């Protein structure tokens, strides 16, 4: 299995990433600044870019079985439309699962 994780540098995303890697699952992440990730792992591939860059997302989604997003979970009230922007990713390349985590 291979997962694309969006939001890997925020506090929830870092924990989700740690658990994915501990489980031995391959994971691609798209981050604005790779230095914020502070992690190197043999099953981790990092794409440094804005998360909504279509070309980068298309490349990052290659071979992924699922997309997991922790984007904006702590600021949902400020950005209620963020899930709509993220769901547009499905038009770039098909994937089997999309999961969005949000804290309330």
N, CA, C and O atoms as a Tinker XYZ file with bonds, in Angstrom:
   416  protein
     1  N      0.841000   -1.185000    0.000000    73     2
     2  CA     0.000000    0.000000    0.000000    64     1     3
     3  C      0.883000    1.243000    0.000000    63     2     4     5
     4  O      1.976000    1.259000    0.565000    81     3
     5  N      0.369000    2.286000   -0.655000    73     3     6
     6  CA     1.073000    3.565000   -0.696000    64     5     7
     7  C      0.044000    4.680000   -0.503000    63     6     8     9
     8  O     -1.029000    4.661000   -1.106000    81     7
     9  N      0.386000    5.651000    0.346000    73     7    10
    10  CA    -0.526000    6.739000    0.705000    64     9    11
    11  C      0.101000    8.075000    0.351000    63    10    12    13
    12  O      1.306000    8.273000    0.511000    81    11
    13  N     -0.732000    8.993000   -0.133000    73    11    14
    14  CA    -0.328000   10.393000   -0.255000    64    13    15
    15  C     -0.888000   11.106000    0.963000    63    14    16    17
    16  O     -2.100000   11.122000    1.176000    81    15
    17  N     -0.009000   11.697000    1.761000    73    15    18
    18  CA    -0.414000   12.441000    2.957000    64    17    19
    19  C     -0.229000   13.925000    2.702000    63    18    20    21
    20  O      0.870000   14.376000    2.378000    81    19
    21  N     -1.303000   14.680000    2.848000    73    19    22
    22  CA    -1.262000   16.133000    2.723000    64    21    23
    23  C     -1.392000   16.727000    4.118000    63    22    24    25
    24  O     -2.264000   16.324000    4.888000    81    23
    25  N     -0.538000   17.670000    4.443000    73    23    26
    26  CA    -0.564000   18.279000    5.769000    64    25    27
    27  C      0.370000   17.588000    6.750000    63    26    28    29
    28  O      0.097000   17.556000    7.950000    81    27
    29  N      1.462000   17.038000    6.253000    73    27    30
    30  CA     2.370000   16.228000    7.074000    64    29    31
    31  C      3.199000   17.030000    8.067000    63    30    32    33
    32  O      3.822000   16.441000    8.949000    81    31
    33  N      3.227000   18.359000    7.953000    73    31    34
    34  CA     4.085000   19.137000    8.858000    64    33    35
    35  C      3.325000   19.781000   10.011000    63    34    36    37
    36  O      3.945000   20.379000   10.891000    81    35
    37  N      1.998000   19.675000   10.031000    73    35    38
    38  CA     1.278000   20.208000   11.189000    64    37    39
    39  C      1.282000   19.167000   12.303000    63    38    40    41
    40  O      1.758000   18.050000   12.101000    81    39
    41  N      0.760000   19.516000   13.467000    73    39    42
    42  CA     0.904000   18.591000   14.607000    64    41    43
    43  C      0.168000   17.279000   14.395000    63    42    44    45
    44  O      0.705000   16.228000   14.744000    81    43
    45  N     -1.035000   17.292000   13.839000    73    43    46
    46  CA    -1.740000   16.040000   13.579000    64    45    47
    47  C     -1.071000   15.283000   12.441000    63    46    48    49
    48  O     -0.901000   14.066000   12.514000    81    47
    49  N     -0.697000   15.995000   11.402000    73    47    50
    50  CA    -0.046000   15.365000   10.261000    64    49    51
    51  C      1.252000   14.669000   10.623000    63    50    52    53
    52  O      1.548000   13.591000   10.108000    81    51
    53  N      2.032000   15.283000   11.511000    73    51    54
    54  CA     3.290000   14.643000   11.950000    64    53    55
    55  C      3.011000   13.325000   12.659000    63    54    56    57
    56  O      3.724000   12.344000   12.446000    81    55
    57  N      1.987000   13.292000   13.493000    73    55    58
    58  CA     1.643000   12.058000   14.204000    64    57    59
    59  C      1.115000   10.999000   13.235000    63    58    60    61
    60  O      1.479000    9.827000   13.336000    81    59
    61  N      0.271000   11.403000   12.314000    73    59    62
    62  CA    -0.240000   10.468000   11.307000    64    61    63
    63  C      0.917000    9.910000   10.480000    63    62    64    65
    64  O      0.970000    8.708000   10.220000    81    63
    65  N      1.833000   10.767000   10.070000    73    63    66
    66  CA     2.997000   10.328000    9.301000    64    65    67
    67  C      3.837000    9.338000   10.097000    63    66    68    69
    68  O      4.272000    8.322000    9.554000    81    67
    69  N      4.066000    9.615000   11.356000    73    67    70
    70  CA     4.846000    8.703000   12.197000    64    69    71
    71  C      4.190000    7.323000   12.250000    63    70    72    73
    72  O      4.869000    6.304000   12.128000    81    71
    73  N      2.873000    7.293000   12.432000    73    71    74
    74  CA     2.172000    6.014000   12.519000    64    73    75
    75  C      2.190000    5.260000   11.188000    63    74    76    77
    76  O      2.311000    4.035000   11.167000    81    75
    77  N      2.072000    5.984000   10.091000    73    75    78
    78  CA     2.141000    5.343000    8.770000    64    77    79
    79  C      3.513000    4.709000    8.565000    63    78    80    81
    80  O      3.617000    3.561000    8.134000    81    79
    81  N      4.559000    5.463000    8.875000    73    79    82
    82  CA     5.919000    4.944000    8.703000    64    81    83
    83  C      6.194000    3.782000    9.654000    63    82    84    85
    84  O      6.834000    2.807000    9.261000    81    83
    85  N      5.723000    3.869000   10.891000    73    83    86
    86  CA     5.899000    2.777000   11.853000    64    85    87
    87  C      5.220000    1.495000   11.379000    63    86    88    89
    88  O      5.660000    0.392000   11.706000    81    87
    89  N      4.150000    1.649000   10.610000    73    87    90
    90  CA     3.429000    0.487000   10.087000    64    89    91
    91  C      4.095000   -0.092000    8.839000    63    90    92    93
    92  O      3.657000   -1.118000    8.320000    81    91
    93  N      5.152000    0.565000    8.360000    73    91    94
    94  CA     5.873000    0.071000    7.192000    64    93    95
    95  C      5.199000    0.384000    5.868000    63    94    96    97
    96  O      5.476000   -0.264000    4.858000    81    95
    97  N      4.326000    1.361000    5.868000    73    95    98
    98  CA     3.599000    1.749000    4.659000    64    97    99
    99  C      4.388000    2.821000    3.917000    63    98   100   101
   100  O      4.956000    3.723000    4.534000    81    99
   101  N      4.420000    2.718000    2.593000    73    99   102
   102  CA     5.051000    3.744000    1.765000    64   101   103
   103  C      4.176000    4.978000    1.782000    63   102   104   105
   104  O      2.950000    4.877000    1.746000    81   103
   105  N      4.803000    6.149000    1.837000    73   103   106
   106  CA     4.031000    7.387000    1.895000    64   105   107
   107  C      4.723000    8.493000    1.105000    63   106   108   109
   108  O      5.933000    8.692000    1.213000    81   107
   109  N      3.935000    9.202000    0.317000    73   107   110
   110  CA     4.379000   10.421000   -0.353000    64   109   111
   111  C      3.789000   11.592000    0.419000    63   110   112   113
   112  O      2.641000   11.531000    0.860000    81   111
   113  N      4.556000   12.645000    0.583000    73   111   114
   114  CA     4.051000   13.854000    1.226000    64   113   115
   115  C      4.384000   15.053000    0.351000    63   114   116   117
   116  O      5.424000   15.091000   -0.306000    81   115
   117  N      3.485000   16.031000    0.353000    73   115   118
   118  CA     3.726000   17.302000   -0.321000    64   117   119
   119  C      3.814000   18.349000    0.777000    63   118   120   121
   120  O      2.867000   18.555000    1.536000    81   119
   121  N      4.973000   19.010000    0.849000    73   119   122
   122  CA     5.191000   20.022000    1.889000    64   121   123
   123  C      5.733000   21.298000    1.255000    63   122   124   125
   124  O      6.440000   21.251000    0.248000    81   123
   125  N      5.395000   22.429000    1.852000    73   123   126
   126  CA     5.919000   23.702000    1.338000    64   125   127
   127  C      7.401000   23.838000    1.623000    63   126   128   129
   128  O      8.158000   24.316000    0.779000    81   127
   129  N      7.822000   23.418000    2.819000    73   127   130
   130  CA     9.226000   23.533000    3.213000    64   129   131
   131  C      9.678000   22.201000    3.798000    63   130   132   133
   132  O      9.233000   21.794000    4.871000    81   131
   133  N     10.563000   21.535000    3.078000    73   131   134
   134  CA    11.018000   20.211000    3.501000    64   133   135
   135  C     11.697000   20.257000    4.867000    63   134   136   137
   136  O     11.612000   19.293000    5.628000    81   135
   137  N     12.362000   21.351000    5.184000    73   135   138
   138  CA    13.066000   21.433000    6.472000    64   137   139
   139  C     12.104000   21.354000    7.661000    63   138   140   141
   140  O     12.515000   20.967000    8.755000    81   139
   141  N     10.825000   21.715000    7.465000    73   139   142
   142  CA     9.845000   21.615000    8.544000    64   141   143
   143  C      9.490000   20.167000    8.855000    63   142   144   145
   144  O      8.994000   19.868000    9.942000    81   143
   145  N      9.741000   19.273000    7.912000    73   143   146
   146  CA     9.399000   17.868000    8.105000    64   145   147
   147  C     10.332000   17.202000    9.108000    63   146   148   149
   148  O      9.892000   16.392000    9.924000    81   147
   149  N     11.613000   17.536000    9.052000    73   147   150
   150  CA    12.618000   17.023000    9.992000    64   149   151
   151  C     12.595000   15.500000   10.097000    63   150   152   153
   152  O     12.665000   14.944000   11.193000    81   151
   153  N     12.496000   14.833000    8.953000    73   151   154
   154  CA    12.390000   13.386000    8.973000    64   153   155
   155  C     12.920000   12.809000    7.667000    63   154   156   157
   156  O     12.645000   13.325000    6.584000    81   155
   157  N     13.678000   11.737000    7.790000    73   155   158
   158  CA    14.139000   10.967000    6.635000    64   157   159
   159  C     13.774000    9.517000    6.917000    63   158   160   161
   160  O     14.003000    9.024000    8.021000    81   159
   161  N     13.214000    8.837000    5.938000    73   159   162
   162  CA    12.818000    7.442000    6.123000    64   161   163
   163  C     12.864000    6.753000    4.761000    63   162   164   165
   164  O     12.631000    7.388000    3.733000    81   163
   165  N     13.162000    5.467000    4.756000    73   163   166
   166  CA    13.315000    4.738000    3.489000    64   165   167
   167  C     12.002000    4.582000    2.722000    63   166   168   169
   168  O     12.030000    4.365000    1.511000    81   167
   169  N     10.862000    4.685000    3.392000    73   167   170
   170  CA     9.575000    4.549000    2.708000    64   169   171
   171  C      8.848000    5.889000    2.560000    63   170   172   173
   172  O      7.641000    5.923000    2.320000    81   171
   173  N      9.588000    6.984000    2.705000    73   171   174
   174  CA     9.029000    8.336000    2.613000    64   173   175
   175  C      9.591000    9.061000    1.391000    63   174   176   177
   176  O     10.806000    9.135000    1.207000    81   175
   177  N      8.700000    9.593000    0.564000    73   175   178
   178  CA     9.103000   10.408000   -0.580000    64   177   179
   179  C      8.499000   11.792000   -0.392000    63   178   180   181
   180  O      7.292000   11.931000   -0.198000    81   179
   181  N      9.347000   12.814000   -0.451000    73   179   182
   182  CA     8.923000   14.189000   -0.180000    64   181   183
   183  C      8.897000   14.992000   -1.477000    63   182   184   185
   184  O      9.856000   14.985000   -2.249000    81   183
   185  N      7.793000   15.678000   -1.697000    73   183   186
   186  CA     7.633000   16.619000   -2.807000    64   185   187
   187  C      7.526000   18.002000   -2.185000    63   186   188   189
   188  O      6.590000   18.277000   -1.433000    81   187
   189  N      8.474000   18.870000   -2.495000    73   187   190
   190  CA     8.467000   20.219000   -1.919000    64   189   191
   191  C      7.777000   21.174000   -2.891000    63   190   192   193
   192  O      8.286000   21.459000   -3.975000    81   191
   193  N      6.603000   21.663000   -2.476000    73   191   194
   194  CA     5.803000   22.523000   -3.347000    64   193   195
   195  C      4.583000   23.013000   -2.577000    63   194   196   197
   196  O      4.306000   22.559000   -1.467000    81   195
   197  N      3.861000   23.946000   -3.187000    73   195   198
   198  CA     2.540000   24.300000   -2.673000    64   197   199
   199  C      1.631000   23.095000   -2.884000    63   198   200   201
   200  O      1.717000   22.420000   -3.910000    81   199
   201  N      0.779000   22.829000   -1.933000    73   199   202
   202  CA    -0.022000   21.609000   -1.961000    64   201   203
   203  C     -1.047000   21.580000   -3.097000    63   202   204   205
   204  O     -1.471000   20.496000   -3.500000    81   203
   205  N     -1.448000   22.709000   -3.612000    73   203   206
   206  CA    -2.454000   22.709000   -4.674000    64   205   207
   207  C     -1.866000   22.886000   -6.073000    63   206   208   209
   208  O     -2.600000   23.201000   -7.010000    81   207
   209  N     -0.563000   22.691000   -6.230000    73   207   210
   210  CA     0.065000   22.729000   -7.552000    64   209   211
   211  C     -0.327000   21.447000   -8.300000    63   210   212   213
   212  O      0.097000   20.360000   -7.909000    81   211
   213  N     -1.122000   21.554000   -9.360000    73   211   214
   214  CA    -1.646000   20.362000  -10.033000    64   213   215
   215  C     -0.574000   19.400000  -10.542000    63   214   216   217
   216  O     -0.737000   18.185000  -10.425000    81   215
   217  N      0.501000   19.911000  -11.095000    73   215   218
   218  CA     1.543000   19.036000  -11.640000    64   217   219
   219  C      2.243000   18.252000  -10.532000    63   218   220   221
   220  O      2.490000   17.055000  -10.678000    81   219
   221  N      2.557000   18.914000   -9.443000    73   219   222
   222  CA     3.198000   18.238000   -8.311000    64   221   223
   223  C      2.255000   17.189000   -7.725000    63   222   224   225
   224  O      2.680000   16.073000   -7.428000    81   223
   225  N      0.992000   17.535000   -7.559000    73   223   226
   226  CA     0.030000   16.574000   -7.017000    64   225   227
   227  C     -0.138000   15.373000   -7.929000    63   226   228   229
   228  O     -0.243000   14.242000   -7.455000    81   227
   229  N     -0.163000   15.605000   -9.207000    73   227   230
   230  CA    -0.275000   14.492000  -10.157000    64   229   231
   231  C      0.903000   13.535000   -9.971000    63   230   232   233
   232  O      0.715000   12.319000   -9.937000    81   231
   233  N      2.104000   14.075000   -9.853000    73   231   234
   234  CA     3.286000   13.236000   -9.637000    64   233   235
   235  C      3.248000   12.553000   -8.276000    63   234   236   237
   236  O      3.584000   11.374000   -8.164000    81   235
   237  N      2.842000   13.282000   -7.247000    73   235   238
   238  CA     2.815000   12.720000   -5.893000    64   237   239
   239  C      1.777000   11.613000   -5.758000    63   238   240   241
   240  O      1.950000   10.706000   -4.944000    81   239
   241  N      0.708000   11.669000   -6.536000    73   239   242
   242  CA    -0.359000   10.666000   -6.452000    64   241   243
   243  C     -0.062000    9.399000   -7.230000    63   242   244   245
   244  O     -0.770000    8.403000   -7.078000    81   243
   245  N      0.973000    9.417000   -8.061000    73   243   246
   246  CA     1.300000    8.244000   -8.872000    64   245   247
   247  C      1.488000    7.026000   -7.978000    63   246   248   249
   248  O      2.300000    7.047000   -7.053000    81   247
   249  N      0.745000    5.978000   -8.252000    73   247   250
   250  CA     0.888000    4.723000   -7.531000    64   249   251
   251  C      0.259000    4.692000   -6.155000    63   250   252   253
   252  O      0.369000    3.684000   -5.457000    81   251
   253  N     -0.396000    5.764000   -5.743000    73   251   254
   254  CA    -1.003000    5.799000   -4.406000    64   253   255
   255  C     -2.369000    5.120000   -4.421000    63   254   256   257
   256  O     -3.136000    5.248000   -5.375000    81   255
   257  N     -2.650000    4.399000   -3.347000    73   255   258
   258  CA    -3.940000    3.737000   -3.177000    64   257   259
   259  C     -4.943000    4.632000   -2.465000    63   258   260   261
   260  O     -6.153000    4.437000   -2.581000    81   259
   261  N     -4.436000    5.613000   -1.729000    73   259   262
   262  CA    -5.318000    6.479000   -0.947000    64   261   263
   263  C     -4.674000    7.839000   -0.749000    63   262   264   265
   264  O     -3.452000    7.981000   -0.791000    81   263
   265  N     -5.521000    8.835000   -0.534000    73   263   266
   266  CA    -5.075000   10.175000   -0.174000    64   265   267
   267  C     -5.617000   10.465000    1.214000    63   266   268   269
   268  O     -6.806000   10.286000    1.476000    81   267
   269  N     -4.745000   10.909000    2.094000    73   267   270
   270  CA    -5.115000   11.260000    3.462000    64   269   271
   271  C     -4.747000   12.718000    3.669000    63   270   272   273
   272  O     -3.589000   13.102000    3.507000    81   271
   273  N     -5.736000   13.532000    4.027000    73   271   274
   274  CA    -5.494000   14.961000    4.188000    64   273   275
   275  C     -5.725000   15.389000    5.629000    63   274   276   277
   276  O     -6.769000   15.106000    6.217000    81   275
   277  N     -4.736000   16.075000    6.187000    73   275   278
   278  CA    -4.890000   16.719000    7.493000    64   277   279
   279  C     -4.778000   18.230000    7.330000    63   278   280   281
   280  O     -4.507000   18.944000    8.295000    81   279
   281  N     -4.984000   18.713000    6.116000    73   279   282
   282  CA    -4.881000   20.145000    5.835000    64   281   283
   283  C     -5.959000   20.934000    6.562000    63   282   284   285
   284  O     -7.125000   20.540000    6.571000    81   283
   285  N     -5.569000   22.044000    7.169000    73   283   286
   286  CA    -6.492000   22.992000    7.786000    64   285   287
   287  C     -7.385000   22.413000    8.870000    63   286   288   289
   288  O     -8.437000   22.984000    9.157000    81   287
   289  N     -7.008000   21.314000    9.473000    73   287   290
   290  CA    -7.922000   20.712000   10.433000    64   289   291
   291  C     -8.114000   21.553000   11.679000    63   290   292   293
   292  O     -9.161000   21.469000   12.321000    81   291
   293  N     -7.134000   22.356000   12.034000    73   291   294
   294  CA    -7.304000   23.179000   13.233000    64   293   295
   295  C     -7.906000   24.541000   12.916000    63   294   296   297
   296  O     -8.192000   25.316000   13.829000    81   295
   297  N     -8.102000   24.843000   11.638000    73   295   298
   298  CA    -8.637000   26.146000   11.251000    64   297   299
   299  C     -9.853000   26.005000   10.352000    63   298   300   301
   300  O    -10.097000   26.868000    9.509000    81   299
   301  N    -10.606000   24.956000   10.510000    73   299   302
   302  CA   -11.748000   24.718000    9.634000    64   301   303
   303  C    -12.725000   25.888000    9.656000    63   302   304   305
   304  O    -13.281000   26.249000    8.619000    81   303
   305  N    -12.936000   26.480000   10.825000    73   303   306
   306  CA   -13.886000   27.589000   10.906000    64   305   307
   307  C    -13.422000   28.792000   10.087000    63   306   308   309
   308  O    -14.242000   29.573000    9.605000    81   307
   309  N    -12.115000   28.938000    9.931000    73   307   310
   310  CA   -11.584000   30.035000    9.130000    64   309   311
   311  C    -11.575000   29.716000    7.637000    63   310   312   313
   312  O    -11.650000   30.620000    6.804000    81   311
   313  N    -11.481000   28.424000    7.302000    73   311   314
   314  CA   -11.377000   28.004000    5.905000    64   313   315
   315  C    -12.350000   26.858000    5.614000    63   314   316   317
   316  O    -11.904000   25.760000    5.281000    81   315
   317  N    -13.665000   27.077000    5.730000    73   315   318
   318  CA   -14.618000   25.972000    5.543000    64   317   319
   319  C    -14.621000   25.402000    4.131000    63   318   320   321
   320  O    -15.104000   24.288000    3.925000    81   319
   321  N    -14.096000   26.133000    3.158000    73   319   322
   322  CA   -14.069000   25.667000    1.775000    64   321   323
   323  C    -12.826000   24.832000    1.465000    63   322   324   325
   324  O    -12.674000   24.371000    0.333000    81   323
   325  N    -11.942000   24.628000    2.425000    73   323   326
   326  CA   -10.690000   23.911000    2.152000    64   325   327
   327  C    -10.937000   22.496000    1.656000    63   326   328   329
   328  O    -10.192000   22.003000    0.809000    81   327
   329  N    -11.971000   21.834000    2.167000    73   327   330
   330  CA   -12.237000   20.468000    1.709000    64   329   331
   331  C    -12.658000   20.450000    0.248000    63   330   332   333
   332  O    -12.353000   19.497000   -0.469000    81   331
   333  N    -13.348000   21.481000   -0.202000    73   331   334
   334  CA   -13.739000   21.539000   -1.611000    64   333   335
   335  C    -12.522000   21.649000   -2.511000    63   334   336   337
   336  O    -12.469000   21.012000   -3.563000    81   335
   337  N    -11.543000   22.451000   -2.110000    73   335   338
   338  CA   -10.318000   22.571000   -2.909000    64   337   339
   339  C     -9.574000   21.251000   -2.928000    63   338   340   341
   340  O     -9.047000   20.848000   -3.964000    81   339
   341  N     -9.528000   20.577000   -1.795000    73   339   342
   342  CA    -8.805000   19.319000   -1.715000    64   341   343
   343  C     -9.500000   18.243000   -2.538000    63   342   344   345
   344  O     -8.831000   17.438000   -3.186000    81   343
   345  N    -10.823000   18.214000   -2.524000    73   343   346
   346  CA   -11.543000   17.199000   -3.286000    64   345   347
   347  C    -11.339000   17.341000   -4.788000    63   346   348   349
   348  O    -11.511000   16.368000   -5.522000    81   347
   349  N    -10.981000   18.520000   -5.260000    73   347   350
   350  CA   -10.690000   18.689000   -6.680000    64   349   351
   351  C     -9.497000   17.843000   -7.106000    63   350   352   353
   352  O     -9.294000   17.621000   -8.299000    81   351
   353  N     -8.715000   17.374000   -6.158000    73   351   354
   354  CA    -7.568000   16.528000   -6.480000    64   353   355
   355  C     -7.996000   15.266000   -7.207000    63   354   356   357
   356  O     -7.241000   14.735000   -8.022000    81   355
   357  N     -9.193000   14.781000   -6.925000    73   355   358
   358  CA    -9.647000   13.528000   -7.532000    64   357   359
   359  C     -9.737000   13.625000   -9.053000    63   358   360   361
   360  O     -9.706000   12.605000   -9.742000    81   359
   361  N     -9.845000   14.826000   -9.574000    73   359   362
   362  CA    -9.899000   14.986000  -11.021000    64   361   363
   363  C     -8.520000   14.895000  -11.667000    63   362   364   365
   364  O     -8.416000   14.677000  -12.874000    81   363
   365  N     -7.470000   15.057000  -10.883000    73   363   366
   366  CA    -6.122000   15.005000  -11.435000    64   365   367
   367  C     -5.710000   13.587000  -11.775000    63   366   368   369
   368  O     -5.124000   13.337000  -12.828000    81   367
   369  N     -6.013000   12.675000  -10.897000    73   367   370
   370  CA    -5.675000   11.276000  -11.114000    64   369   371
   371  C     -6.585000   10.445000  -10.218000    63   370   372   373
   372  O     -6.828000   10.830000   -9.074000    81   371
   373  N     -7.089000    9.324000  -10.700000    73   371   374
   374  CA    -8.002000    8.537000   -9.871000    64   373   375
   375  C     -7.268000    7.851000   -8.719000    63   374   376   377
   376  O     -6.129000    7.411000   -8.870000    81   375
   377  N     -7.925000    7.768000   -7.587000    73   375   378
   378  CA    -7.397000    7.012000   -6.461000    64   377   379
   379  C     -8.558000    6.294000   -5.799000    63   378   380   381
   380  O     -9.718000    6.653000   -6.001000    81   379
   381  N     -8.242000    5.278000   -5.007000    73   379   382
   382  CA    -9.282000    4.421000   -4.447000    64   381   383
   383  C     -9.965000    5.026000   -3.230000    63   382   384   385
   384  O    -11.167000    4.842000   -3.036000    81   383
   385  N     -9.199000    5.752000   -2.399000    73   383   386
   386  CA    -9.762000    6.264000   -1.152000    64   385   387
   387  C     -9.294000    7.687000   -0.904000    63   386   388   389
   388  O     -8.170000    8.063000   -1.236000    81   387
   389  N    -10.197000    8.474000   -0.306000    73   387   390
   390  CA    -9.842000    9.823000    0.137000    64   389   391
   391  C    -10.361000    9.970000    1.554000    63   390   392   393
   392  O    -11.552000    9.784000    1.804000    81   391
   393  N     -9.480000   10.303000    2.480000    73   391   394
   394  CA    -9.861000   10.481000    3.877000    64   393   395
   395  C     -9.377000   11.840000    4.326000    63   394   396   397
   396  O     -8.208000   12.184000    4.149000    81   395
   397  N    -10.275000   12.610000    4.905000    73   395   398
   398  CA    -9.916000   13.938000    5.411000    64   397   399
   399  C    -10.161000   13.957000    6.909000    63   398   400   401
   400  O    -11.276000   13.695000    7.361000    81   399
   401  N     -9.137000   14.262000    7.676000    73   399   402
   402  CA    -9.257000   14.353000    9.128000    64   401   403
   403  C     -9.498000   15.797000    9.518000    63   402   404   405
   404  O     -8.887000   16.716000    8.971000    81   403
   405  N    -10.404000   15.987000   10.482000    73   403   406
   406  CA   -10.688000   17.337000   10.958000    64   405   407
   407  C    -10.999000   17.265000   12.442000    63   406   408   409
   408  O    -11.794000   16.432000   12.877000    81   407
   409  N    -10.377000   18.128000   13.207000    73   407   410
   410  CA   -10.672000   18.216000   14.633000    64   409   411
   411  C    -11.800000   19.206000   14.844000    63   410   412   413
   412  O    -11.870000   20.232000   14.167000    81   411
   413  N    -12.680000   18.900000   15.780000    73   411   414
   414  CA   -13.772000   19.837000   16.075000    64   413   415
   415  C    -13.658000   20.359000   17.485000    63   414   416
   416  O    -14.487000   21.160000   17.916000    81   415
